[in-house]
Amino acid sequence: MQGRWPIIAGAALAVGLFLLANALFIVDERQRALVLQFGQVRGDPVEEPGLYVKAPFIQNVVYFEDRILPLDTRALEVTPLDDRRLVVDAFARWRIVDTIRFRQAVFDEAAAVPRLERILNASLREVLGSVGSDAVLSDERTALMEQIRDDARTSARELGVDIVDVRIRRADLPEQNLQATFERMKAEREREAADERARGAEAAQRVRANADRQAVELVSEARREADVIRGRADAERNAVFAEAFGRDPEFFAFYRSMRAYEGALQGGNSSMVMSPESEFFNYLRNPNGAPAQARPTQ
């Protein structure tokens, strides 16, 4: 009998350690836990990290994430008030806040994702369907995302979940509408460009017409002033000639004849046929202007 005591003690120790191992459980800072007995929740949720005790064998522990979890949805087609369909790609961040309700409603995180995706899609359709597409594509998107979050949060509370944030990655036109929209935008820009070119051509024509008018006016004014100056100069010249002729008619006649000789008797191939007795040659025959004496012939 004495030789069996060590075996009994070792077996008892092993059983005790086994019972202790099944009675203790650990919850770390990233988790929250529920103690279940025959599938029913016993006690309050364990939300603080530490070492806890449960009844061995008849109780078990299920763990849930205490961190913020992602929810990525598939692209969703929505129709705003102006009937311009948009393809919206959104995502959300959520967290378990009521562990018991979450366990009863969706059982675990994997089963919660489809439910939350349906809630988010319904909120997207409801909120974005109440505004125009311009609001979705403008700075108003931030306010719309907050409204979507608040709407989805109300529905998600029934699952023991809090929707922390909702974001819209992109909101684009459907692929089949992109080309038509591009062509419409292109035609609009081409029309605006044609209007700008027409206005520019009209302005250029006005500038050219004004410049031509000013050029004609300037040339006409310059010619008028030149004619006036030329007339005054001719008048002064004639006055000088008249005064000179009045003072010494004989010298004036001599001067006029010299100018006539200078202009007529130039080198070149020009020929002039005149009578030797012409008055044109008076000062060539006689410096005093008298007819020259006929020279005797030999």
Secondary structure, DSSP 8 states (H G I E B T S, - for coil): -GGGHHHHHHHHHHHHHHHHHHHEEEE-TTEEEEEEETTEEEEEEE-S-EEEE--TTTEEEEEEE-S-EEEE---EEE--TT---EEEEEEEEEEE--HHHHHHHHSSHHHHHHHHHHHHHHHHHHHHTTS-HHHHTSTTHHHHHHHHHHHHHHHHGGGTEEEEEEEEEEEE--HHHHHHHHHHHHHHHHHHHHHHHHHHHHHHHHHHHHHHHHHHHHHHHHHHHHHHHHHHHHHHHHHHHHHHHHH-HHHHHHHHHHHHHHHHS-SSS------TT-GGGHHHH-TTSS--------
